Amino acid sequence: MRDSLLIEVLTEELPPKSLKRLGDDFGQRLFAILEQFKFTMTDSSWCAFAAPRRLAVRVSNIASQAPDEEHTQRGPYVATALDQQGNPTAALQGFARKWQTSLEQLTRERDTKGEYFVYRFMSKGGALLVNLDSKVAEALQQLPIAKKMRWGDRSDEFVRPVRGMLMVYGGAAVGGQVMGRECANTTFGHRFMSKGAIKIAHADYYESTLRKSGKVIASFEERKKKIVKLIKKEEARNQAYIVTLGKNLLLGDTLQQVRAKTEILKAQEALVDEVTALVEFPVAYIGHFADELLQLPMECLTLSMRQQQKYFPMFDHEGKLLSKFLFISNVQVKDAENIIHGNERVLMARLADAKFFLHLDRKTKLHERVAKLADVVYHGKLGSQLERVQRLKKSAGAIAAKMGLDVESAERAAYLCKADLLTEMVGEFPELQGTIGRYYALCDGEAESVANAVEEHYLPKSAADDSLPHGIGAALGLSDRLESIVGLIGIGLLPSGDKDPYSLRRHAVAVIRILLDQGGDLDLIALLKIAQAQFSIEVISNAAVVDAYKFILERLRHYLREQKYEANEIEAVVTQLHGKISQAIPKLKAVQAFKQLPDAVALAAANKRISNILNKNSHSPSRAHPDPALMQDGAEKDLYRAIVSLAPEIELRIEQRDYQAALCKLSTFRVEVDRFFDEVMVMVDDAVIRQNRQALLQQLATLMNQVADISKLAA
């Protein structure tokens, strides 16, 4: 018999940000356990359901009885199992007793060593409904839950207290106990719009029964689709935009506007997922707030709506915020006036607070707050935020000079960049640090480039953030991250294991992404030295720059692996960057093209051989340059002439940053390099000749490895 198996765990409200993942993980783990016990078929499949108060899985085409299974137990070889008269020895009799069988039921098989006894028997397949509750409990216990809860006087633990268990196979209830709850074929629907227990007549009727009788849409994806449909309906009805801010709205926008609208789109989409995890039966309503509150910074308004209240801000066709919002309710009523009015009142209270904070903050200019940063501790060993700002001012100016930017503007932006930490608005909305700084800087009459840099220097805010700073913002962003990395590593706070309390790994990746995006010829080692120079030599160690550089390079390797580059390609390039991080991607692409050449493998092997020779004899004196007069005719001079001929062209390609062409030129060395190793002995007894040949190999290695250490590509 085959049928569908349904398992549901009824709980208190589950954490919304991990709801969908918990449902999917439950499905995967339960299916794996059923597969392990041979209850699944080739056409079996599972479907997960995840709602605020329930996790459920339905597995289709599950056998009620696992198939019988043949077992083979290997016994002793005949030579030891039978004595000279052919009688069974103690070894054979012991084998038969162990498996509770007679000697007559044993058969013989043969391998390369000889003939041996075998016992074959069939075991009956297990029944699905026997101990099914323990299998379900095992799947639940395997879920990746960071913090588990206990409830009542039981020792059971789960992400939230369990209130009920449902187990149905086909149309029959399955008994048992999971998490202290007796299993049944009944569940409960919506907390407010459903009353009493709901019987699930068949596993396949689960979602339709819950929707009809319980006012619950059990499927996460179905609820999400309904929410998006409701939103789009209200967009059309109100001639507004909520989740459909199209690309056409970005045409002609400034960089700041493009970034703002892109952030709006991402935030609205993320909110759809979060709201889907908060409601069981979504209903959309529109609320309004006073037009005068639109004078507040848009980011403040949208943050209050999205993050604190889970409301959707509404925009006009130009992307400007409207004085109304959409919210998804979990309750459907005939007259929604009270629900709408209640939500409007809550939002108005929050926005009124923000308006008050804004009015209070505007009494003090941003630059007037900087001195008070002396009272804010940055780190016990690294001083206050004011001392940090003073360091940033110098380093940002120096980095801006290297980038060809206005030094005075960079220094001004650095001076102001942490001042908004002391504002009431950032105190209430910490996520708006930088954004509020930009807004206040513009209100104070600061240059737009300075104000933008105050906000942009925090970009990117996370690994998932596609936004990157530009111009002065990039210079200040580099200064800010490198000051943290050098300072904190310099006092011995290098991250270890999974511990990174100061987010130095995130800072390192931000540095890498900024340099890759627009680093030009910036030298990371030089930038680290600029950061180090702002600290007293008594505060951080002399090795801070070296340690910080190694730390950032390790994060670069990890970042490039995430970009799907191969380990040997990464190693070939990273070891030859010498601080020029911006060259990493172009060089990696050049290495990938080089690897496709017919001569690539041979040249990589030859380079590795050269490297081994030079490393093995690095202690012996060598010449600075090879002397042609000391070379013998043939392969040695041919290789030297090839190097002299091609070196200028390769160096020109590298100067033009045509790394692919430079590497491809190396293929013309193939014949001369092979002949050299076939016909010339490097390590001869004559010290002068030996050193001259070593110098020739060193010249060749230098030329071959300017783009990447191609010896790393050798198997």
N, C-alpha and C positions, 0 to 999 in steps of 0.2 A: 504493500500500500504506500502511495506517495501523496503528500498533501503539503499545504503551507503551514509553517510554524510562526506564531506571533508571540513576541515577548514585549511587555511594556512595564517600565518602572515609573510609578507615579511619585512625584517628589514635591517638596516646597520649591519656590521659584529658583531656577537654575541660573548660574552666572551667564549673562547674555553674550559676552565676548567669546566664550568658549563653547557655547551651546551646540552649534553646528558640528564643530570638531568632535565633541563628545558623542553625538549621535552617530557620526561616520565611524569613529573608532570602535564604538560598541558593535556596530554591524560587522566590521572587519574581523574583530576578535571572536565574536560568537560564531560567525561562519567558519573561521579557521578551526575552532574547537569541534564543530559538527563535522567538518571535513576530516579532521584527525581521527574521529571515531567511525568514519566510513558511512555517515548518514546522507552525505550529499551525492548528487548525480552530476553528470557532465553538463546538464542544462540547469542545474540549480543556480539560484542567484539571490541576492539579498537587497533589501530596500530599507533605508533608515528614516525614521521620523523623529523630529526634534522640535518640541514646543516648550514654552516657558516652564511648564510643570510636568513634563514627561519626556522620557527617552524611549523609543520603541524601535524594534527591528522585526521585519517580516522576511522569512527565508522561504522561498518557493521550491517546490519539488524536493521535499525532504522525505526520505524513507523512514517508515515506522520501525523497520528492522534492518540492521546492518547485515550485509551478506556474510555467509559462512566463509571462514578463511582457512586455507590449508597452511600447516606449519611443518617445517622440516627441522629435525634435530639430528645433528651429526654425532655419531658414536665413535668408538675406538676402531683402529685399523684391525683387520682380520688377524694379522700377525700377533697382536697382543690380546685379541678378543677370544681366540681359540687356542687350546694347547695342541701338542703334537698329535693327540688322538682325535682332535676335532671337537673336543668338549668345550663348552663355554667357560671362560676364566672368570675370576672375580670382577674384573673390569667390565666385562659385558653384562654380567648379572647385575652389577651395581647400576649400570646405565639403564637397564630395563626397569629395575625397581624405582629409579628416580622418576621415570616418566609413566610409571604404573601401567606397564604393558608386558606382554609375554614375548618370549624370544621368537615365537613363530610370526609375530607381526612386524618384525624388523626386516628390512630389505638391505641389499648391498649396492654400493656405487663405487666408482673408481676415479682416482685422480692420478697425477704423475708419480705420486709416491706409492700407490698401490690401492688395494681394495679396502673399503671401510663399511661399517654398519650405519644404517640410517633409519630413523623412526619418523614416519609421516602420519599426521593426523589432522582432522578437521575440528575447528572450534566454531561454535555457534555464534553468529553475530549478535551484538548487543541490541537491546530494545531502546528506542528513542526516549520513551517516557520514563524509563528507569533512571533515576538520579539526574534527570534533566535539570532540576533546580540547582544542583551543585555545579553543573556546567555553566549555567547562566550566572551564578554567583562568581565563578572563576573569571568569566568575561568581564564582569563589572569591576572586579578587583584589579584587573589589568589596565583599566583606563588610566591615562596619564593625568592624574589630578594632583596639583601642587599642594593644596591644603584640604584635608578631609575633615568632616564634622562627625561628632557623635550626638546621639539624641536619646532621651529617656535614660534608662538604667542599663542599656545594652552596650556591648563592646563593638557592635558593627560600626563601620565607618564608610561614609560616602561623601560626595561633593555637597549634597544637601540631604536633610532628613527624608527618608523614604516613607511614603504614606500608603502605598499599595503596590501589589505585584499582579500582573496579568500574564497567564500562559495559556495559549490556545493552540491546539494542533487540529487543523481542519475545522470541524465544528464542535470539537470536544474540549472541555476544560481539562487542564493538566494540573494535578495536585503537586504539592511541595511547599517549601518555605525558603525564601530568599530575603536576606537583610531583616530577618525577624518578622516578615510579613507572609501570611498564608497566600498562596497563589490561587487565583480564581479566574473566571471568564468575564468578570465585571470590572469596569473602571468608572471614573467620574469625569464629567465634562467641564465646561467653563465655570469658573468660580462664582460668577454672578448670574449668568444667563442660562444656567442649567441646574436642575435639581435632581437629587437621587442618583442611585447607581445606574449605569448603562451596561446592558449585556451585549457582548460581542458574539453574535451568533456563529460567525465563521471568521477565520483569520483574514480571508480576502475582503471582508466587509469592514475592516477596521476604520479606515479613513472616512468612508462614506457614512458609517454609523455615527462616528464622532462629530462629523460636520452637521448631520441632520438632527441628531438627538442631543448632542453635547455642545453645539456651537463652538467647536474647536477645529481649526484647520491643522491637522497633525504634521503635514509635510512642510519643512522649512522652505523649500523652493516654491511650493504652491502659495504659501503666505507671502513670500517675497514678490512673486508675480502679481498677486492681488494688490499689494501695497503700491507697486510701480504703476499698475493700471489705475488705481484710485488717484494717485498723484497726477498722472498725465490727464486724467479727466478734469481735475481741478485746475490744472494749467490752462487747458482749453477754455474752461468756463470763466476763469478770471483773467485771461489774456496775460498770463505771467509765466515765468520760467522757474522750475524747481530742480529737476534732474535732467533737463534737456537743453542746458546752455550749450548751443552748438558751436562748431569751429568758426562759423561765419561771424560770431560775435567777437572773435579775436582779430579779425582783419583791421589793420590800421591802428591797433592798440599799441601803447607804449609797452616796454618790457615789464614795467611795474603792473600795468593792467593785465597783461597776458598772465603773469604769475598769479595775480589775485584771482582771476577767473578760473585758472587751472586749479588753484587750491579750493575754490568753491565747488567745482565739479567733483573733485576727489572727496571732499568732506561730505557732500550730499550723498554720494554713492556709499560711503562708509556708514553714514547714518541710516540708510535703508537697511543694511545688514543688521545694525544694532537694534533698530525698531522691530525688525522681523523677529528677533529673539525675545522681545519684550511683550508681544501681544499674541493672543490665541485666535482672535477673530477681529481682524483689522477693519476699522471704520475711519474715514477721513473727515476732518472738520477744518474750517477756516476761522482764524481769529484775527483781531486787529489790535494795534497799539497806536498811541498818539503820534501824529506826524512830526511833532517837535523833537521827538526822540531820535529822529533820523539825523540830527546834528551830531550825535555821538559817532565815534569812529566805527565804520562798518564792521570791522573785525570784532569789536566789543559786542555789538548787537548780535552778530551771527554766532559768536561763541556762547553768549548767554542762551540763545535759542537752542543751538545744536547740542552743546555739551551738557548744559545744566538741566534743560527741560526736554531735550530730544524732539524739538520742533524743527520744521523745515522752513528756513527763510525763503522768501519769494522775491523775484527780481523782475525788472521790466526787460524789454527787448535789447536795451543797451547794457544790461548787466548791473543796473543800479538797484539798490535795495528798496523794496516797497514796505509800507507800514502795515503789512499783514503777514500772516504765517500759516502754515498748514501743520496740523498735528494728527497723529494716528492714535485713535482711542481704542481701548480694548472692550468697549461697551457700546452696543447699538441701542439707541433709544428713539422714541417717536419725536420727542421735543428735546433738541440738543442745546437749547439756550443756556441752561444752567452749566452744562459741561464746558461750553465755549466761554461763557463769562468767567467761570472759575479759572480756566487756563489763562485767559487774558489778564485777570487780576494778579496771578502769580508772576507772569512775565513783566507786567508793568512795575511791580514792586522791585524786581531785580534790576530793571532798566533805570528805575528812579534812583536806586543806589549808585549805579554806574554814572548817572548824570551828576549826582552829588559829588562823587569822587573826582570826576572830570573838572567840575567847578572848583573844587578844593585844590587840585593839582595845578590848575592854570594860574594860581596866585603866585607860584614860584617857578621861575624859568629853569629850564633843564640844566644850564651851566651853573646855576646857583646851588644845585644839589650836589655837585661833584665833591666839594670839600667835605660833605657829611659822610662820604664813603670811607673816610678814615675810621668811622665807628663800626664799619662792617668788616668782620674778619673773613679773609679769603682762605687762609690756612695758617695754622699756628707758626709754622717755620717760614712761610713766604709772605707774611704780613697781611695788611688790610686790602680791601678793594681799591682804595685810593692809590696805594703803592703799586698795585697791579696796573691800574689805569696809567700811571706814570711810566711804567715799563712798556705798556702797549703803545703809548704815544710815540716813544722813541723807535720801537721796532716797526710799527706800522709806517712811520715816515721813511725809514730805511728801506723797507720792502717796496713801498710805493715808488721810491726813487729807482729801484732796480727794474720796476715794471713800466717806467716812463710815465708815471702818474703825478698828479699835483701833490707834493709832499705836505704843504700846509693844510690842504683839505683832509688828507689822510690823518694827520695829527689831530685836527679838530674833531674828526669823527671818532677817533680813539679816545679823546678826552671826554666825549659825551656818551660813549657807547654803553656804559654801565649805570648812568645816572637814573634811568627810569626804574631801576630796582628799588629806589626809595619812594616811588610814587604810590598813591593809594590804589590806582587802577591796576598796577602790576601786583600789588599786594592782594587784590581781590581776584585778578585773573593772571596768574603766573605765566600762563601759556602765551600771553601777549607781550612778554618782554621783547624789546627790539621794535615790535610793531608800534607800541605806545611811544617808545623813544622817538621813532620817526615822526609820528603825528605831532608830538610836542615840539620837536626840533623845527618842523615846518612852521608851526604856530609861532615859534620864537624868532622866525626870520632867518634861520640857518639856511645855507645853500642846499639846494635839492640833492646834489651829489653827496653831501655830508649826511643829510637826513636818511637818504636811501641806504647808505653804508651802515648806519646805526642799526637798521633793521636787517640788512642782508648779511651782516657778519655772522649771524647765527645759522645761516644756511650752509649745507643741508642739515635739517634738524634730525633726520633719522636715515637709516639705510634705504628706506622706501621713498624718501623725499627726492624727487627729481629736480628740485630747484637748486640752482647754484648761484653764488654771488658773482658780481662782475665789477670790474674797475676798482674803485676805492674799497668797495665792499669785499672784494676778493683779497686785497692787500690786508685789510683789517681782519678778515676771517682767518687768513693764514697766521697773522700775528697772534691772534687770540688763542688758536689751537696750539701753535708751537710754543707759546709761553707756558701753557698748561703742561704740555708733554715734557718739555725740558725741565721746567721747575719741579714738577712732581716726581719725575724719574730721577732728577738730580738730588732729591732728598730721600731716595730709596723706596719710592712707591711704585715700582714697576709692576704692572698687573701680573698675576700668576694664577694658573688654573682658570676657573670660571669666575674668579673674583676680580672685579674692575670697578671699585666704588667711585672713581672719578671719571669714568667713561673715556679713558684714554684710548681704547681701541676705536671707539666711535670718532674721537677727535682725529686719530691717525687716518682713518678712512676718509674723513672730510678733507684733510690736507691732500691726500692722494687724488681725490676726485677734483678738487680745485686745480691742482697742478696739471692733471691730465686734460682738464677742460681748457685752460688758458694759461698754462705755466710758462709758455715761451721758452726762453733759455734760463729760467730760474734754476738755481742750484740749491737743492734741499740742504746740503751740508752747509752752504753759506748762510741760508736762512736760519738754520739751527744755531749757528754761531752768533747771528744777530740776536736771537732770543737769549742765548746764554750770556751775552755781554751785558744784558740789562740787570742781571743778578750779581750780588756781591759774591766774590770768590769764596767767602767764608760760609755762604749759604748752601750752594749746590756743589756737587763733586766735579772735578775736572773731566771726568769721563762722561758727563751728561750728554754731550753732543754725540759721541760714539754710541752710547747706549740707546739714545733716542733714535739715531739713524738706523741702527739694527732693528729696533722695535718697529719703526715705520716700514722698513723693507719687508719684514715678516708679514705685516698687515697687507702690503702690496702683493706679496705672493698669494695670500689668501684671497684677496680681492680679484686677482687675475684668474685664479682657479674658478671662482664663481662666474667669470666671464667665459668659461669653457676653453681656456687655453691649456695645453698639455704641460705637465710638470717639467719636462726637459726643455721645452720652449721657454717657459718662464725663467728657469734657472740660467739658461744661456743668455737671456737679455738682462735680467736683474743684476747679475754679477758684473755687467759692463756698463751700467747706467752712470755710475760715478756721480750720483746726486741729481742727474737730469731726468726726473720722474716723467716729465711730459713726453719723453721719447719712447716710453715703454710700449705703448700700443702700436705706433708706426713700426718700431723695430720687431715687435712680435709678428705683425703681418708680413714683414719682410722675411723673417725666419720661416714662417709657414710656406711662403712661396719658394724659398731656397730648398726646403725639404722635398719639394716636388721634383727638383732637378735630378737627372740621372747620376750626376757625379757627387751629389750631396753626401751620401753615406760614406763613400771613399774619402772625401775631403774631411768629414767629421772625424773619421778614424785616424787619418793622418795628423790632424790637429791634436787629437788626444795623444798620439805617439810623441809629437813634438813637445807637448806639455809635460809628459812624463819624463822625457830626456832632460828638459830644462830644469824641472823641479828636482830631479834626482841629483843634478850637478850644480844646484844653485849655490853651494858652498864654495865651488872652485872659481878662480878669477876668470873673467871673460873679457873680450874686447867690446868697446862701445859700438863699433861698426865693423862689418866684415871688410876685409881688404881683398880686392879682386886679384891682386898680385900673388896672393898666397893660395889661390884656388887652382885646382887642376882642371884641364880641359874636359869637356863632356858634361855630365849631368850637373855637376856643381856649378859651373859657370852658366849653364843654360837656366838653372833656377834663379841665379842671381840676376841675370839679364831680364828674366820674366818679371821679377819683383820690381826692378828699377823701371821697367817699361810701364807696368800697370799701376804702380803706387800712386802717381799723380792723378790718374783717372778715377781710381777708387776713392781717393781723398776728396776729389772734387764732388763726386756723387754724395759722399757723406756730408760735405759742407752744404750741398743743396738739399740735404735731408731726403735724398732719394735712396733710402736704405735698401730697398729691394734691388735696385740696379747695382748698388755696391756689392751686395752679397752674390748676385748672379755673376758678376765679373770674376769672382773667385773660382768659378768652374773652369776658367781658362788655365788655372794653375795645375789642373789635375795631372796632365802628362808629365810635367816637369817635377812635380812633387813625387809621383810614383817612381820615376826614374832615379831621382836623388836617393830615395830609400833603398832601391834595388841595387844601385851601383856604388854608393858612397858610404863609407864607414865614418861615423861621427866621432866615436870615442877611440881615436887612434892614440898611439903612445906619444907622438910628437905633440907637446903641449901647445905650441904656437898654432899648428894646423887645427888641433882639437878646439881651441878657443875661437879660432876664426870661423869654424863650422858651427859652433854654438851660437856665435853672433849672427850668422846667416839665418839659423833657425829662429832666433829671437826676432830678427827683422821680419821674417815671414809670419811668425805668430802674431806680432803686433799688427801687421797689416790685415791678417785674416780675422782678428778678433775685435776690430774697432766697432763694428755694429753689434756683434754678439759673440760669446764664447762658443763657437760651433762645436768644440770638443764635447760639450754637454749633450749634443744631439747623438753622439755615438752610443750604440747599444752597450 
